[in-house]
Amino acid sequence: MEEILKHSELSIEKSRPGRRGVQFEKTQKHAADYLPSSYLRTQEPNLPQLSEFDTVRHFTRLSQLNYSLDAQFYPLGSCTMKYNPKAYDVLSVLPQFASAHPFAPQSAIQGTLKALYELQEGLKAITGLAAFTVQPAAGAHGELTGILTVRAYHDSRNDLKRTEVIVPDTAHGTNPATANMAGYTVVNIKSGADGCVDLEALQDALSDKTAAVMLTIPNTVGLFEKNIRQIAEMVHKAGALLYMDGANFNALIGLAKPADFGVDVMHLNLHKTFAAPHGGGGPGSGPVGAAAHVAKFLPKPFVVCENGVYKLEADRTESIGKMKAFYGNAAVCLRGLCYLKQFDGNTLKTIAENAILNANYVRAKLKGKFNAFFDTNCMHECVLSIDPHAMNGVHTSDVAKRLLDYGFYAPTIYFPLIVPEALMIEPTETESKEMLDAFVRALEKIYEEIQTTPDVVKAAPHTQCVERIDEVSAARQPNLRW
Ligand SMILES: Cc1ncc(COP(=O)(O)O)c(C=O)c1O
């Protein structure tokens, strides 16, 4: 169809010399009034010259091309966008926090330090661990911090032969990547038929070379390690430490404390469980906690409170040192603190209960049409597996693309790798029953289509701004202009 309105034009292409929005008379000093002439531009900057309408419409249109949680349900298993209350956004950009200069004297940022301290304390309380740093800037950054802390622990005991980190095949992909980046050899172990760690395989892999076992809990098939206490005992008996990837702590918060089942070091993702937006590449926050015997190796400085005064304490000789300039992503930490404060000891567990309930609701409703790979109750996400032979040749990617036509963002697909044709759905604790019913209804409609008109599903999407693309060409010769 002829494009009459040139929607696809860039702002610079829409530019016309002299076109402007409202302009006020010069009331303030101009740069030329006070800067030396050698610092002044000699040419106008090459910026788009647009009317106010042009500008507002351009950016409004671009924002509408984005799929966001503000627009629709986002069931992207393992990396879901979570509830991000607008009120927290407002609080986290209060000028008292947002305008604090990174080099401000500590006496001038007591409020910020207090907030970070309270967050550290809150995370200690919900995990049972002895110390928490909120320095790391993302989940994977937290993992690296945690594994370097593990190394410092072994080094301090002169236990230098520990060169391996054991990672089961149900771990998040960042776990083996982290171990590798920290200089360890990754030893992969297969899971059992129940989707949990195979204890025999673990025992065979453990040795005096094992530095740590990294477990994603719940794991990427959405299951809790039911033998976790036994696993912790085996790991400790071998002289190694148990690392927990707690990015998806929304499945456990208020219900279980990792310290109680033997975790030595763990990270959390504030941008998954604690209300900060996730996606778009950040900023994130991956606080790391440690049990008492490992705590002194965590990065410095720590926020401490002495006689009601908050300060950054850097006097920690055994610490692995700094992991990030300044101290964490304060605005993300503030959102996390707001979230924690919204709940108390009794209501905190409703987060986990609702996350688990919602995932199991979707799983149960779809049973018989789209089945979970492991036929058992799941935690915060359910992983379905689509068998193309039983589905008229329809693959997981077809179902995901057809969901777009029904107005839903596609779940994570083909991950975790141990599930064939995986479709990983994480509804989160914050979606309503009505929304989950609508999502289930869309999948039921797709199931009906698979029986009657499978080609419609195989050729999806049909209602998007681009139809099904040639994926090979898209990867080999990407043409990124629409
Ligand atoms: C289980 C798990 N671990 C680690 C990460 C990595 O977190 P980040 O993307 O902040 O590095 C994620 C990301 O969502 C995750 O789901």
PDBQT file of the ligand as one rigid body, heavy atoms in Angstrom, charges set to zero:
ROOT
HETATM    1  C1  LIG A 501      17.719 -16.977  36.834  1.00  0.00    +0.000 C 
HETATM    2  C2  LIG A 501      18.474 -15.784  36.287  1.00  0.00    +0.000 A 
HETATM    3  N1  LIG A 501      19.764 -15.639  36.584  1.00  0.00    +0.000 NA
HETATM    4  C3  LIG A 501      20.479 -14.590  36.130  1.00  0.00    +0.000 A 
HETATM    5  C4  LIG A 501      19.914 -13.643  35.312  1.00  0.00    +0.000 A 
HETATM    6  C5  LIG A 501      20.774 -12.544  34.783  1.00  0.00    +0.000 C 
HETATM    7  O1  LIG A 501      20.375 -11.292  35.222  1.00  0.00    +0.000 OA
HETATM    8  P1  LIG A 501      20.843  -9.973  34.435  1.00  0.00    +0.000 P 
HETATM    9  O2  LIG A 501      20.125 -10.005  33.128  1.00  0.00    +0.000 OA
HETATM   10  O3  LIG A 501      20.451  -8.838  35.290  1.00  0.00    +0.000 OA
HETATM   11  O4  LIG A 501      22.328 -10.040  34.262  1.00  0.00    +0.000 OA
HETATM   12  C6  LIG A 501      18.560 -13.767  34.963  1.00  0.00    +0.000 A 
HETATM   13  C7  LIG A 501      17.928 -12.753  34.084  1.00  0.00    +0.000 C 
HETATM   14  O5  LIG A 501      16.800 -12.542  34.029  1.00  0.00    +0.000 OA
HETATM   15  C8  LIG A 501      17.814 -14.865  35.451  1.00  0.00    +0.000 A 
HETATM   16  O6  LIG A 501      16.533 -15.045  35.142  1.00  0.00    +0.000 OA
ENDROOT
TORSDOF 0
